[in-house]
Amino acid sequence: MGEVLELRGLSRYYPAHKALDGLSLKILEGEFFSLLGPSGCGKTTTLRLVAGLEEPTGGRILLRGEAIEQRRPYDRNVSTVFQNYALFPHLTVRENIEFGLQHRRGGRPAEAGKRIAEVVEMLQLGGKQDRSPAQLSGGEKQRVALARSLILHPDVLLLDEPLSALDPNLRKEVGVELRALQRRVGITFLFVTHDQEEALSMSDRIALLNDGRLEQTGTPREIYQQPLTRFAAGFLGRVNWLNGTGIRPEATLLSRERPANALRVYETVVESCVFLGNRLHVETALPGGEHFIAELPCPAEGFQAGERVHVWWRPEDELLLPV
Amino acid sequence: MRQFESQRLKLRRRFGGDGLRALFLTPSAVLLIALLGVPMAIVFAYTFLTRGTYGGVTSAWTLENWQRLADPLYAGILFKSFAIAAVSTLFCLALGFPLALFISRAGRRKGLYLHLVILPFWTSFLVRTYAWMFLLRDTGLINTVLLKLGLISQPLPLLYNYGAVLLGLVYTYLPFMVLPVYATLERMDRSLLEAAADLGARPLQVLWRVVLPLSRPGLRAGAILVFIPCLGAFLIPDLLGGGKTILVGTLVQNQFTTARDWPFGSALSMALMGVVLLLMLPLARKDGPGGGDLL
């Protein structure tokens, strides 16, 4: 598979700070690619630069090998699903969906009717077509926004935190649907999120951004298990740091007796032990005062605060940061 | 916050469930009833009375004032007034929308431009209208300059015609169009414009399909704010139109001044108000997004 989108040293500077500072990325055809990072890391800026809603200070954007960074937004074959969906309130669902077909270069395609029927069916919007956006639920609005963009068959679909406006208990479900939809249509998704769980669960690959710079790219497993930086390790999940070695809480083992043939063993004192249903969350303190957290699968025996226990782990579970 | 809450409760106790609402509404309600409702009732009563010799009314009841309205002369004047008000409104729409759009996109200069729009209100309306007379009359600035330059040999008839009236109305009421339109443009969600461009719409198409329809509440409010005073205007038609252009506003004014026929003037103004109310009813009833937000 070739790359559909390439960013080369893409930068966006504001007078006071660098929103994006030399980002280079290659996004492959048909990929679900996530831009992950804390707020202000430049992920939304990247998306807006690709869409043409902002102008880069420097760098190139290649869409199917063609430089598009100078083109106007209406002249780029990418489409954006906005964070607040940005549905036109004065148009019906159907008119919203048709909007792009009427304005894209080449006019309204002959198979417009077929395309509309296709996306309406795919996104289960049948029967909602004559409603106004104000009459839709959050999930429905999102599906209209998706339909409106997908109907244009963009080279890349840009999604700006599309789940954040949804009800928290709906997010996971919609995330799974989104992933399935992407598989079905085969269109490259560039997905912006600050939620590491979302990124891990949905993406083929993730680019982790921090402070306008690329921290790491890789598959969710790579980024989680082989982070290249302390920031990457910490952003994807909790880490216990001990003399430069990182251990994920779920890789940490805890026992009252000293394990027989473990290589890394430390004596700690339990500070708290919380039962979370599927796991135990145990916070301990090393003699030096460092905190060490263990997440143990349930059923596991509980521990008492003040109890002396041993923390240990298997060497292969250590996060090794390149020096 | 807590203090406010307790104050609220106290008021609620004192005034019953809607204490605050009653407290806030009473002054304006009293003012409206005393200064609008009562005078209007008096004017309405006048329409059924007979004129006094030197103005005022005598107590003989009659329907004659209403019957006189049927005279085609007055229908013609009313029609002409509507036409002028409508054309003025159209000009204000055509000039006001681009101006409001420009201001809403002006970034840091917005405040400056808005002040410039409001600036004319700092001087008296009468003075501004006289200023137009000085500009437009035969020996006024425009004609003098054109004559001196040799571009014309006769002064252009710029003053005392419908064109001058139209100019004066548009000039005076343009801010009433610009401000509400600006307010809707300012409130407009920028991401909608970005979405339109993202979906392939060029700037003019964005304007036509997104900006303009979403500005409708402001355009409607502006149209009402311009149309109604234009319809009743009497100073501008009088000063800039000379005696030649009789509009309904000047007609009403004449009844109360030179003609000394208060009852007929009252009937005319009541009729005018009735027509305007009938016209505005559909606008006020309009529901749904963007509708019904004015009345």
Interface residues (C-beta under 8 A of the other chain):
Chain A: A51 G52 L53 R72 P73 Y74 V78 S79 T80 F82 Q83 N84 A86 L87 F88 P89 H90 F99 G100 H103 R104 R105 S132 A134 R148 S149 L152
Chain B: D189 S191 L192 E194 A195 A196 A197 D198 L199 G200 A201 R202 Q205 R209 V210 P213 L214 R216 G288 P289 G290
